[in-house]
Amino acid sequence: MAGWIETLTDPNILVAALVSMAVLATFYSLVAPLLERGDLAKRMKSVATEREQIAPASAPGSMPRRRPAGRASGHSTTPPSGRSSSG
């Protein structure tokens, strides 16, 4: 019984066990995504179906228009004095 305890607490054995677990975890993390099924087509179809269900609910043209870039605050970009900043 004492032989097993010495073997399990031997630093060389502990390091070898930890390294082997790290290698196994790395291998698994690299290979697992390759073995996973690709459900992208199924998700794309469900998104398209959802979009078709939402579209008739909103009237055409009732969607809010996007503001042009740089005018999000609704304020003019000219200085308060009325002169342009370019001089």
C-alpha positions in Angstrom: 0.0 0.0 0.0 2.8 2.4 0.8 4.3 1.8 -2.6 1.2 3.2 -4.3 1.2 6.3 -2.2 4.8 7.0 -3.0 4.2 6.4 -6.7 1.2 8.7 -6.8 2.9 11.5 -4.9 6.2 11.2 -6.9 6.8 14.6 -8.6 7.8 13.0 -11.9 4.5 11.0 -12.0 2.4 14.1 -11.1 4.1 16.2 -13.8 3.7 13.5 -16.4 0.0 13.1 -15.5 -0.7 16.9 -15.6 1.2 17.2 -19.0 -0.8 14.3 -20.5 -4.1 15.9 -19.3 -3.0 19.3 -20.8 -2.2 17.6 -24.2 -5.5 15.7 -24.2 -7.4 18.9 -23.4 -5.6 20.8 -26.2 -6.2 18.0 -28.7 -9.9 17.9 -27.7 -10.3 21.7 -28.0 -8.7 21.6 -31.5 -10.6 18.6 -32.8 -14.1 19.1 -31.2 -15.2 21.9 -33.6 -14.2 19.8 -36.6 -16.5 17.0 -35.4 -19.5 19.3 -34.7 -22.4 19.3 -37.1 -22.9 22.4 -39.1 -26.4 23.8 -38.4 -25.8 27.1 -40.3 -28.3 26.3 -43.1 -31.0 25.4 -40.5 -30.4 28.6 -38.6 -30.5 30.7 -41.8 -33.8 29.1 -42.8 -35.3 29.8 -39.4 -34.2 33.4 -39.6 -35.7 33.8 -43.0 -38.9 32.3 -41.8 -39.0 34.7 -38.9 -38.3 37.6 -41.1 -41.2 36.6 -43.4 -43.5 36.4 -40.4 -42.4 39.9 -39.1 -42.5 41.7 -42.5 -46.3 41.5 -43.1 -46.9 42.7 -39.5 -45.3 46.1 -40.3 -46.8 48.3 -43.0 -44.6 49.1 -45.9 -42.8 52.4 -45.3 -43.5 52.4 -41.6 -39.9 51.4 -40.9 -38.0 54.3 -39.4 -35.4 55.8 -41.8 -31.7 55.6 -40.8 -30.0 59.0 -40.3 -27.0 59.7 -42.4 -23.6 59.2 -40.6 -22.4 62.3 -38.7 -25.9 63.7 -38.1 -27.0 61.5 -35.2 -27.5 64.4 -32.8 -29.6 66.4 -35.3 -27.4 69.5 -34.9 -25.6 71.3 -37.6 -21.9 70.9 -37.9 -21.3 74.6 -38.5 -19.9 76.7 -35.6 -22.4 79.0 -33.7 -21.0 82.1 -35.3 -22.3 81.0 -38.7 -18.8 80.9 -40.3 -17.3 77.7 -41.5 -14.3 76.2 -39.7 -12.2 76.1 -42.8 -11.5 79.8 -42.8 
